Amino acid sequence: MQTQIGLRGVQPGQHPWRRPTALSSRTSVLQRSQCNRRCRQRTLSVTAAATSTKEPALGGNRTQTQGNNVVPATGITQNVSNRAPQSLQKPRIVILGSGWGAMSFIKGMSKKDSQKYDITLVSPRNYFLYTPLLPAVCTGTVEERSIVEPIRRIMAGKGKYFEAVASDIDPEKKSIVACFPADAGMDECCFKMEYDILVLGVGSVNNTFGIKGVQEHTFFFKSITDANKLRRQVSECFERAALPNTSDEEKKQLLSFLIVGGGPTGVEVAAELQDMVEADLVKVYPDLIKDVRIAVIELQDHVLSTYDRRISEYTRQIFTRNHIDLILNTKVKAVQRHSVTVSDASGVESEIPFGACVWATGVAMHPFIKQLQERLPAGSQTHFRSIITDEFLRVKGSGGSIYAIGDAATIEQPKALDYSDELFESADTNKDDKLTLAELRALMNQASKRYSHLEEHARFLDAKYGSKRFGGLVRSEINSQAASPLNELSDDTEITRTQFEELLAKIDKGLRALPATAQVARQEGEYLARLLKQHNPEPHRQGKQALLQPQKPFKYTHLGSLAYVGADKAVMDIPKMGPVTGWTAGLLWRGFETYSQISFRNQSLVAVDWVRTKIFGRDISRV
């Protein structure tokens, strides 16, 4: 997977929800009595909120979790208890999600700065997951407990945490409804919570692109549960193939492992599986190794297409040497229980059997984000994959009360379509009212200085039709199954003004400003933490008066990309430096992944796992 570089201030003896009241020395006994009575009433209301007393919800269905994602469950009537306790003195910040963006925000807030706010984090997953090492978990190279950290440990001294799924939102009343995860197998428990500032870090969900059978027959790869399922399936396939009455044909099917998607996640999963086969499984299943096949299916003509082209070529060479098949220029048409139907560049369809198939391509909009879009003012949200924010990460149409970070958000860029006539005229050098591919390439390169989202398409054209160095980070949508509009162009293409406008409209609407990576989410969370640390809300200031007035917009700095390619080798694409590959990159990658853990505890555990695997090998047991 691609790597990119407790309760709030409770004093001893103080009730957790009772706020200290400043009384002067001249306060009368009656005033003290009234204050104590109000405190007791607040305490009783909190106690009531924790009981089964329920009131009508804002609307919507009870929700369930799918991995780390929130998925509305159908057919369940939602009831909501009294509102969760809220501070009467501090602005309330509610954070949804426990991924990279949310945790980077919490880590960026010191305990002292956190005391200025009433901070509450709501997430169905009560731990932070270091996702770049998920491929190592699916083979036992690194154990799952080594890359997770409890949320309550991270939140200690900074705010509260509720294990719940956000199921409904009212942006006008600035409130949400959250429920205890339905898949936990316990009684329904929902509550309503108001906010002054809402931070959305709910991420995205898997994108099946509407392909039949993907949901039912493939393994997604976004959560620790996904990695564990794949690990168990690989073990089961080998044990089933080892039975005496298993036919040769069935052995080949069981020991065929397919990965759909040639991005960093797919490449690393394939590399880790091959490492396990070569280092560990060959010792215990010597008769089966000849039937093992690991293959990566990729729509484009090379893997790791967001990296420098030389890195893609190096990865191809390593995979060929390590007996990993690359099935390129191939699209998945359907998935059956034990096979996938694919179509090559010429349109010829065929079937590939598998024992396990990993779906490691594409992301889609989170259902909660879709719900929020529908409840914001008409016309404020038009993106089909994520919610639109301004340059300060504020959600458009929310009045500045909602921020979005990570995969859930897209920073609004100036639309090139609004200036299509000006762009067309400047590029049409021979004034024939048509643009050749050469003129379009020149236009994209020049216009990208003004419209940053065109830069990725300029690189796409240079990589496919030009001779320029293909480096840097290309937006993941260009390289996913949802191909770029520019991918349809050929060397002799000539486009009219109308076609040019249609092309710009597709680019403006369909592409994200920043890639969906941990590095982006981390920088956005840290930026938002800096804003709140600089903000000094006055006591008793809530509502609009509690909102931030940021001065400096968010600016993303790409620090480089890394990926593990197997046999202790890795690849690195570093800006202004170029590609680094081989053993050196492997050592740097391993050191970076260890150092980047969220806590010293995780750093120590991961380091021990690397050593344990080298000395004793991987645990191949199915537990």
HELIX and SHEET records of a PDB file:
HELIX    1   1 VAL A   29  ALA A   49  1                                  21    
HELIX    2   2 TRP A  100  GLY A  108  1                                   9    
HELIX    3   3 LYS A  111  SER A  114  1                                   4    
HELIX    4   4 THR A  131  LEU A  133  5                                   3    
HELIX    5   5 LEU A  134  VAL A  137  1                                   4    
HELIX    6   6 GLU A  144  ILE A  147  5                                   4    
HELIX    7   7 ILE A  151  MET A  155  1                                   5    
HELIX    8   8 ALA A  182  ALA A  184  5                                   3    
HELIX    9   9 VAL A  214  HIS A  217  1                                   4    
HELIX   10  10 ILE A  224  ALA A  241  1                                  18    
HELIX   11  11 ASP A  248  LEU A  254  1                                   7    
HELIX   12  12 PRO A  264  MET A  276  1                                  13    
HELIX   13  13 VAL A  277  LEU A  281  3                                   5    
HELIX   14  14 VAL A  282  VAL A  284  1                                   3    
HELIX   15  15 ILE A  289  ASP A  291  5                                   3    
HELIX   16  16 ARG A  309  ARG A  321  1                                  13    
HELIX   17  17 PRO A  367  ARG A  375  1                                   9    
HELIX   18  18 GLY A  406  ALA A  408  5                                   3    
HELIX   19  19 ALA A  416  TYR A  419  5                                   4    
HELIX   20  20 SER A  420  ALA A  427  1                                   8    
HELIX   21  21 LEU A  437  ALA A  447  1                                  11    
HELIX   22  22 SER A  452  LEU A  454  5                                   3    
HELIX   23  23 GLU A  455  TYR A  465  1                                  11    
HELIX   24  24 SER A  476  ASN A  479  1                                   4    
HELIX   25  25 PRO A  485  GLU A  488  5                                   4    
HELIX   26  26 ARG A  497  GLY A  510  1                                  14    
HELIX   27  27 ALA A  518  GLN A  534  1                                  17    
HELIX   28  28 GLY A  543  ALA A  546  5                                   4    
HELIX   29  29 TRP A  583  TYR A  595  1                                  13    
HELIX   30  30 PHE A  600  PHE A  616  1                                  17    
SHEET    1   A 4 THR A   3  GLN A   4  0                                        
SHEET    2   A 4 SER A 561  GLY A 566 -1                                        
SHEET    3   A 4 LYS A 569  ILE A 574 -1                                        
SHEET    4   A 4 GLY A 578  GLY A 582 -1                                        
SHEET    1   B 2 GLU A  55  PRO A  56  0                                        
SHEET    2   B 2 ASN A  79  VAL A  80 -1                                        
SHEET    1   C 2 THR A  63  GLN A  66  0                                        
SHEET    2   C 2 ASN A  69  PRO A  72 -1                                        
SHEET    1   D 5 LYS A 160  GLU A 163  0                                        
SHEET    2   D 5 ASP A 118  SER A 123  1                                        
SHEET    3   D 5 ARG A  92  LEU A  96  1                                        
SHEET    4   D 5 ILE A 197  LEU A 200  1                                        
SHEET    5   D 5 ILE A 402  ALA A 404  1                                        
SHEET    1   E 2 TYR A 127  LEU A 129  0                                        
SHEET    2   E 2 VAL A 148  PRO A 150 -1                                        
SHEET    1   F 3 VAL A 165  ASP A 170  0                                        
SHEET    2   F 3 SER A 175  CYS A 179 -1                                        
SHEET    3   F 3 CYS A 190  GLU A 194 -1                                        
SHEET    1   G 2 VAL A 205  ASN A 206  0                                        
SHEET    2   G 2 VAL A 363  ALA A 364 -1                                        
SHEET    1   H 4 ILE A 324  ILE A 327  0                                        
SHEET    2   H 4 ARG A 293  ILE A 297  1                                        
SHEET    3   H 4 SER A 256  VAL A 260  1                                        
SHEET    4   H 4 ALA A 356  TRP A 359  1                                        
SHEET    1   I 3 LYS A 331  VAL A 335  0                                        
SHEET    2   I 3 SER A 339  SER A 343 -1                                        
SHEET    3   I 3 GLU A 349  PRO A 353 -1                                        
SHEET    1   J 2 ILE A 387  THR A 389  0                                        
SHEET    2   J 2 ALA A 409  ILE A 411  1                                        
SHEET    1   K 2 LYS A 434  THR A 436  0                                        
SHEET    2   K 2 GLU A 494  THR A 496 -1                                        
END                                                                             
